Amino acid sequence: MKKFLFRLLCVVTAILSTQFVNAQRVALKSNLIDWATLSPNLALEMRLNGRLTLDISATTHPFSFTIADIKATHARLQPELRYWFNRPMARHFVGLSFLGALYNVRFKEHWYEGDMWGAGLSYGYAFVLSKHWNMEATLGVGMARLRAFDYREGEEKPDTPNLRKWSPVPIRLGLSFSYIFK
């Protein structure tokens, strides 16, 4: 998974380095829904041309506490290529989202430790609040490949991941505020 994330970062960096900086608008964003789950997050969105932007978000939940017999930590990286129907960073858009994540979840006495990667489609709307501020709502669905060590507390952790499956996932769910640098 680390190799995958490193390669993805290299590809994104190569794509971004070919763009003209003076033709871009850049936005710094944060998702309120992730903050509600105590997951600090930050996203960067860059204009690629008159209709396309690239959004790269990173989220983590490093805290280790239990609520209702559930304990979870995770880290995820989500790049998304967006097509804007009006102009970049205003009104309707559709996106092609990718997901890479590491997770560790305990539900009662059952542990899942693993990674997932996936892709999906999203739809969103950016409300222009002022020259530099936007509020954005996003919803997306997709498929993800889950790979995990699946075991019960007190049992020995398996040597290799024993859970491998494809699953439908909400690839994007967000209510974000963004600051646009012009």
C-alpha positions as CSV (number, residue, x, y, z in Angstrom):
1,M,0.0,0.0,0.0
2,K,2.9,2.4,0.8
3,K,4.3,1.8,-2.7
4,F,1.0,2.5,-4.3
5,L,0.6,5.8,-2.4
6,F,4.1,6.8,-3.2
7,R,3.6,6.0,-7.0
8,L,0.3,7.9,-6.9
9,L,2.0,10.9,-5.3
10,C,4.8,10.8,-8.0
11,V,2.2,10.7,-10.8
12,V,0.2,13.6,-9.3
13,T,3.4,15.7,-8.9
14,A,4.4,15.0,-12.5
15,I,1.0,16.1,-13.8
16,L,1.0,19.3,-11.6
17,S,4.6,20.3,-12.6
18,T,3.5,20.5,-16.3
19,Q,0.8,23.1,-15.7
20,F,1.3,26.8,-15.9
21,V,1.2,28.4,-12.4
22,N,-0.1,31.7,-13.6
23,A,-3.1,30.1,-15.2
24,Q,-4.2,28.3,-12.0
25,R,-6.4,29.1,-9.1
26,V,-5.7,27.1,-6.0
27,A,-8.1,26.4,-3.1
28,L,-7.3,25.1,0.4
29,K,-10.2,23.2,1.9
30,S,-11.4,21.3,4.9
31,N,-14.4,18.9,5.3
32,L,-16.7,19.5,8.2
33,I,-18.1,15.9,8.1
34,D,-14.6,14.5,8.7
35,W,-14.1,17.0,11.6
36,A,-17.4,15.8,13.1
37,T,-15.9,12.2,13.2
38,L,-12.7,13.7,14.9
39,S,-10.7,13.2,11.7
40,P,-8.4,16.1,10.9
41,N,-8.3,16.7,7.2
42,L,-7.0,19.1,4.6
43,A,-7.5,19.3,0.8
44,L,-5.8,21.2,-2.0
45,E,-7.7,21.9,-5.3
46,M,-5.8,23.1,-8.3
47,R,-7.2,24.4,-11.6
48,L,-5.8,22.5,-14.6
49,N,-7.7,24.3,-17.4
50,G,-11.0,26.0,-18.0
51,R,-13.1,23.0,-17.0
52,L,-10.9,20.7,-15.0
53,T,-9.5,20.8,-11.4
54,L,-7.5,18.3,-9.4
55,D,-8.5,17.9,-5.7
56,I,-6.2,16.0,-3.4
57,S,-7.4,15.4,0.2
58,A,-5.7,13.7,3.1
59,T,-7.5,12.6,6.3
60,T,-6.5,10.8,9.4
61,H,-8.1,9.6,12.6
62,P,-5.1,8.9,14.9
63,F,-7.0,9.0,18.2
64,S,-7.4,5.8,20.1
65,F,-10.6,5.8,22.2
66,T,-13.7,3.7,22.3
67,I,-17.3,4.9,21.7
68,A,-20.2,2.4,21.8
69,D,-17.8,-0.6,21.7
70,I,-16.2,0.7,18.5
71,K,-12.6,1.7,18.2
72,A,-11.2,2.9,14.9
73,T,-8.1,4.6,13.5
74,H,-7.5,5.4,9.8
75,A,-5.5,7.4,7.3
76,R,-6.6,8.0,3.7
77,L,-5.6,9.9,0.6
78,Q,-8.2,10.8,-2.0
79,P,-7.3,12.4,-5.3
80,E,-10.2,13.5,-7.5
81,L,-10.3,14.8,-11.1
82,R,-13.3,17.2,-11.4
83,Y,-15.2,18.5,-14.5
84,W,-17.0,21.7,-13.8
85,F,-20.1,22.6,-15.9
86,N,-19.8,26.3,-15.4
87,R,-16.3,27.4,-14.4
88,P,-13.8,25.9,-12.0
89,M,-14.8,26.1,-8.3
90,A,-18.3,27.4,-8.9
91,R,-21.6,25.5,-9.2
92,H,-22.1,21.9,-10.5
93,F,-19.3,19.4,-11.0
94,V,-18.8,15.6,-11.5
95,G,-15.6,13.9,-10.4
96,L,-13.6,10.7,-10.9
97,S,-12.5,9.8,-7.4
98,F,-9.7,7.5,-6.2
99,L,-9.2,6.2,-2.6
100,G,-6.3,4.7,-0.8
101,A,-6.6,4.0,3.0
102,L,-5.1,2.2,5.9
103,Y,-7.5,1.3,8.8
104,N,-7.6,-0.5,12.1
105,V,-11.1,-1.1,13.5
106,R,-12.3,-3.0,16.6
107,F,-16.0,-3.7,16.9
108,K,-16.7,-5.2,20.3
109,E,-14.1,-8.0,20.3
110,H,-13.6,-8.3,16.6
111,W,-10.5,-6.7,14.9
112,Y,-10.0,-5.6,11.3
113,E,-6.6,-4.3,10.3
114,G,-5.9,-3.6,6.7
115,D,-5.9,-1.4,3.7
116,M,-8.3,-0.5,0.9
117,W,-8.1,1.1,-2.5
118,G,-10.9,2.0,-4.9
119,A,-12.5,4.4,-7.4
120,G,-15.9,5.9,-8.0
121,L,-17.9,8.8,-9.3
122,S,-19.0,11.9,-7.4
123,Y,-21.3,14.8,-7.9
124,G,-21.0,18.2,-6.1
125,Y,-22.0,21.8,-6.0
126,A,-19.9,24.7,-4.9
127,F,-21.7,27.7,-3.4
128,V,-19.8,30.9,-4.0
129,L,-19.9,32.8,-0.7
130,S,-17.5,35.6,-1.7
131,K,-14.5,36.3,-3.9
132,H,-12.3,34.0,-1.8
133,W,-14.7,31.7,0.1
134,N,-16.8,28.8,-1.1
135,M,-18.9,26.1,0.6
136,E,-19.0,22.8,-1.3
137,A,-21.3,19.8,-0.9
138,T,-20.1,16.4,-2.4
139,L,-21.5,12.9,-2.6
140,G,-20.0,10.0,-4.4
141,V,-20.2,6.2,-4.6
142,G,-17.7,3.6,-5.8
143,M,-16.1,0.2,-5.3
144,A,-13.2,-0.5,-3.1
145,R,-10.9,-3.5,-2.7
146,L,-10.6,-4.4,1.0
147,R,-7.8,-6.4,2.4
148,A,-7.5,-7.1,6.1
149,F,-6.4,-9.2,9.0
150,D,-9.8,-10.4,10.4
151,Y,-9.5,-11.9,14.0
152,R,-11.1,-11.9,17.4
153,E,-9.5,-10.4,20.5
154,G,-7.5,-13.1,22.3
155,E,-6.8,-15.0,19.1
156,E,-3.4,-14.8,17.3
157,K,-3.3,-12.4,14.4
158,P,-3.1,-14.3,11.1
159,D,0.2,-14.2,9.2
160,T,-1.4,-13.0,6.0
161,P,-4.6,-11.0,5.4
162,N,-7.5,-13.4,5.5
163,L,-10.2,-11.0,4.3
164,R,-10.2,-9.9,0.7
165,K,-13.3,-8.6,-1.0
166,W,-14.7,-5.9,-3.3
167,S,-17.4,-3.7,-1.6
168,P,-19.5,-0.7,-2.6
169,V,-18.4,2.3,-0.5
170,P,-19.3,6.0,-0.2
171,I,-16.2,7.2,-2.0
172,R,-17.0,10.9,-1.2
173,L,-19.2,12.6,1.4
174,G,-18.4,16.1,2.2
175,L,-19.5,19.6,3.3
176,S,-16.4,21.7,2.9
177,F,-15.3,25.3,3.3
178,S,-12.6,26.4,1.0
179,Y,-10.4,29.5,0.7
180,I,-9.5,30.3,-2.9
181,F,-6.1,32.0,-3.7
182,K,-6.3,34.1,-6.8
